[in-house]
Amino acid sequence: MLDSCKLKSACNLPLICNKKIHTVGTSNADVPLADPGMYQLDITLKRGQSLAARDRGGTSDPYVKFKIGRKEVFRSKIIHKNLNPVWEEKACVLVDHLREPLYIKVFDYDFGLQDDFMGSAFLDLTQLELNRSTDVTLTLKDPHYPDHDLGIILLSVVLTPKEGESRDVVVEDMLEDEEEEDDKDDKDGEKKGFINKIYAIQEVCVSVQNILDEVASFGERIKNTFNWTVPFLSWLAIVALCVFTVVLYFIPLRYIVLVWGINKFTKKLRSPYAIDNNELLDFLSRVPSDVQVVQYQELKPDPSHSPYKRKKNNLG
């Protein structure tokens, strides 16, 4: 049904004009359609803008899939850590008919995991004007959340009818080009695969480092709670522990656990719109870590440099 290849010299097409639109070009519904398999679609994937962030660092590793029907006809390279990627890739696709649209789906590459969906769009091929280069701006959407804006993809497409011997020549040139580029694609694929693995290892290292930082910060906050870094919070923690000890002395632990469980599982029924939180973590979040203590000391003004202090010393 479909054949795809890199755009070569055999795919040189007459470009009559450049026309920028936000959906698709002028309709060719009134133009008589050629025989099945007689259309060549040249796609130039230019760039993306304001794409959705899917990684912890607030970035993504986007790539684009092009499909007609259920068949994938082209896949772009991966642009790492970029929400405004620039691809500038070209593809040449033979199309049987124009009834099925061109589907564009964007994914975030995750090494060893399922790639995250970043949005999709489609291009109605029947609305393209033949033999004209058309700039297309597609807005990415999530079918489950249609109101969410997931950025845009910029394309340039040319739809050309192919008839008789012209089509056979194009197909033969495409097959020859594919054979010549098989070895090159294999080498490029191995190189890209190695680079992707390096980026994936970097992401894993960053994730592990962030987790270790959070664990260390949590331990520092517990330590600073009991070494009087913030006296008020230390007194508050001691009073709470004393009250809990007295309650535990008079009330069996199983009753306390029972009351806590009932409160925990009925909270949504009693307050359906309440935000779930953890009181202990909320308390510890108010206790500074060692890094925050050092930052506070650096920002704290030196009393010896205050104007009142200097005036008092001059009077003395």
Secondary structure, 3 states (H helix, E strand, C coil): CCEEECCCHHHCCCCCCEEECCCCCCCCCCCCCCCCCCEEEEEEEEEEECCCCCCCCCCCCEEEEEEECCEEEEECCCCCCCCCCEEEEEEEEEECCCCCCEEEEEEECCCCCCCEEEEEEEECHHHCCECCEEEEEEECEECCECCCCCCEEEEEEEEEECCHHHHHHHHHHHHHHHHHHHHHHHHHHHHHHHHHHHHHHHHHHHHHHHHHHHHHHHHHHHHHHHCCCCHHHHHHHHHHHHHHHHHHHHCCHHHHHHHHHHHHHHHHHHCCCCCCCCHHHHHHHCCCCHHHHHHHHHHCCCHHHCHHHHHHHHHC
